[in-house]
Amino acid sequence: MSGAAYAWGLQAVWLIPAVVSGFFINWVFIAPRLQPASHANQALTLVEFLSRDSDERT
């Protein structure tokens, strides 16, 4: 975000509410569902969780 602000100047101010709302959506909706599922899969990262999920389907 700081690189975009440097490159775009004041026009990058729209990034602040976009990033904050993205963090909020993740914190409220995605993380509470993802945490128990990742513990059940014993996955430490999102990539590991997604790859283990696809391995089980094949």
Secondary structure as UniProt FT lines:
FT   HELIX           2..8
FT   HELIX           9..14
FT   HELIX           15..25
FT   HELIX           26..30
FT   HELIX           31..41
FT   HELIX           46..57
//
